[in-house]
Amino acid sequence: MMRPLSALAALTMMAACTSSPVPPDEWVDFSGLAPVAAGNQYLLCGPAVCPAAGEPGEALRFSFPADHVASVVAGLEPSAVQRQLDNGDYQLKYVAVTPIARFRDDVDVLVHADSEYTAEIAIYSRSRVGKSDFGKNKSRVDALVESLKAELGEPLKPD
């Protein structure tokens, strides 16, 4: 009798952790992110945006102004909530839902205006539940990058 009840309690808790279809109220501070160590998250970020966690080869820059790039991201993810920061950067966040298990994962995007005509993008995807995502967060970020390339063309080469 205890096993079915325990299983029901576990499923209820899991559903509560994954049920919210809206992003959390907090905004991610990309400048304070540490290198990703857990298997249930993925970060694509250059050192200009993520000084402590960014890798030089991961800078994703496009030859478009930040407002245009942010509007493209919003078009690709219509459920994204967006805000503009005081420094001219744009931040977007949305919830991605896995197709089979319906897990909710949080995705944050920062569009950094590194000049009037260019923008660098940072993407941070993480699962709400579990210690491993079986590569889903990385594949989600890769898919968003490919969609951005289709809309904006190839990213700028590193300096």
C-alpha positions as CSV (number, residue, x, y, z in Angstrom):
1,M,0.0,0.0,0.0
2,M,2.9,2.4,0.7
3,R,4.5,2.0,-2.7
4,P,1.6,3.4,-4.8
5,L,1.1,6.2,-2.3
6,S,4.9,7.1,-2.4
7,A,4.8,7.0,-6.2
8,L,1.8,9.3,-6.3
9,A,3.5,11.7,-3.9
10,A,6.7,11.7,-6.0
11,L,4.7,12.3,-9.2
12,T,2.8,15.1,-7.5
13,M,6.0,16.8,-6.4
14,M,7.6,16.4,-9.8
15,A,4.6,17.9,-11.5
16,A,4.7,20.8,-9.1
17,C,8.3,21.4,-9.9
18,T,7.8,21.4,-13.6
19,S,4.3,22.8,-14.1
20,S,4.9,26.5,-14.3
21,P,4.7,27.5,-18.0
22,V,6.1,31.0,-17.3
23,P,9.7,31.8,-16.6
24,P,10.8,32.5,-13.0
25,D,10.5,36.2,-11.9
26,E,14.3,36.5,-11.4
27,W,16.5,37.6,-14.3
28,V,19.9,35.8,-14.7
29,D,22.9,38.0,-14.2
30,F,25.2,36.7,-17.0
31,S,28.2,38.7,-15.7
32,G,28.1,36.6,-12.5
33,L,27.6,33.2,-13.9
34,A,30.2,30.6,-12.9
35,P,31.4,27.8,-15.3
36,V,28.7,25.2,-15.8
37,A,29.5,22.1,-13.8
38,A,26.1,20.3,-13.6
39,G,24.9,18.0,-16.3
40,N,21.5,19.6,-16.4
41,Q,22.5,23.0,-17.8
42,Y,24.4,24.5,-20.8
43,L,25.9,27.9,-21.3
44,L,27.1,29.5,-24.5
45,C,28.7,32.7,-23.6
46,G,31.9,34.7,-24.5
47,P,34.1,36.4,-22.0
48,A,32.8,39.9,-22.8
49,V,29.4,38.9,-21.4
50,C,30.4,36.1,-18.9
51,P,33.8,37.1,-17.5
52,A,34.0,34.2,-15.1
53,A,32.4,31.5,-17.3
54,G,32.8,32.6,-20.9
55,E,35.1,30.9,-23.4
56,P,36.7,33.0,-26.2
57,G,35.6,30.5,-28.9
58,E,32.0,30.7,-27.7
59,A,31.4,34.3,-28.5
60,L,28.5,34.5,-30.9
61,R,28.4,37.9,-32.7
62,F,26.3,39.1,-35.5
63,S,26.6,42.2,-37.7
64,F,23.2,43.6,-36.6
65,P,22.2,46.1,-33.9
66,A,21.1,44.5,-30.6
67,D,17.5,45.6,-31.0
68,H,17.2,43.8,-34.3
69,V,18.8,40.6,-32.9
70,A,16.5,40.7,-29.8
71,S,13.5,41.0,-32.1
72,V,14.7,38.0,-34.1
73,V,15.0,36.0,-30.9
74,A,11.6,37.1,-29.8
75,G,10.2,36.1,-33.2
76,L,11.8,32.6,-32.8
77,E,10.4,32.2,-29.3
78,P,7.1,34.1,-29.2
79,S,6.5,33.2,-25.5
80,A,9.7,35.0,-24.4
81,V,9.5,37.8,-21.9
82,Q,11.9,40.7,-22.8
83,R,13.4,43.7,-21.1
84,Q,16.0,46.3,-22.1
85,L,18.8,47.0,-19.7
86,D,20.2,50.4,-18.9
87,N,23.4,49.7,-20.9
88,G,21.4,49.0,-24.1
89,D,21.5,45.2,-23.8
90,Y,18.4,43.1,-24.2
91,Q,17.5,40.1,-22.0
92,L,14.9,37.5,-22.9
93,K,13.7,34.5,-21.0
94,Y,11.2,31.7,-21.8
95,V,10.3,28.2,-20.7
96,A,11.0,25.3,-23.1
97,V,8.9,22.2,-22.6
98,T,10.3,18.8,-23.5
99,P,8.0,17.0,-25.9
100,I,7.5,13.6,-24.2
101,A,7.8,14.1,-20.5
102,R,6.7,17.7,-20.6
103,F,9.5,18.9,-18.3
104,R,9.9,22.6,-18.1
105,D,13.4,24.0,-18.7
106,D,14.4,27.7,-18.3
107,V,16.2,29.5,-21.1
108,D,17.8,33.0,-20.8
109,V,19.2,34.9,-23.7
110,L,21.3,38.1,-23.4
111,V,21.8,40.2,-26.5
112,H,24.8,42.4,-25.7
113,A,25.2,45.6,-27.8
114,D,29.0,45.5,-28.3
115,S,28.8,48.3,-30.8
116,E,26.1,50.3,-32.7
117,Y,26.1,47.7,-35.5
118,T,27.0,44.4,-33.8
119,A,25.6,42.3,-31.1
120,E,26.9,39.3,-29.1
121,I,24.5,36.7,-27.8
122,A,24.7,34.6,-24.7
123,I,22.4,31.7,-24.1
124,Y,21.9,29.8,-20.8
125,S,19.5,26.8,-20.7
126,R,18.9,24.7,-17.6
127,S,16.5,22.0,-16.4
128,R,14.3,22.5,-13.4
129,V,14.4,18.9,-12.4
130,G,17.1,16.2,-12.3
131,K,20.9,16.1,-12.4
132,S,21.2,15.1,-16.1
133,D,19.4,16.3,-19.1
134,F,20.9,13.8,-21.6
135,G,22.2,16.7,-23.7
136,K,18.8,18.4,-24.1
137,N,20.0,21.8,-23.0
138,K,23.0,21.8,-25.4
139,S,20.8,20.6,-28.3
140,R,18.3,23.3,-27.5
141,V,21.0,26.0,-27.5
142,D,22.5,24.5,-30.7
143,A,19.0,24.6,-32.4
144,L,18.5,28.3,-31.4
145,V,22.0,29.1,-32.8
146,E,21.1,27.4,-36.1
147,S,17.8,29.3,-36.2
148,L,19.6,32.6,-35.6
149,K,22.1,31.8,-38.3
150,A,19.2,31.1,-40.7
151,E,17.7,34.5,-39.9
152,L,20.8,36.6,-39.5
153,G,23.5,34.8,-41.6
154,E,26.8,33.5,-40.4
155,P,28.2,35.0,-37.1
156,L,31.2,37.2,-37.3
157,K,34.6,35.5,-37.1
158,P,36.5,36.1,-33.8
159,D,38.9,39.1,-33.9
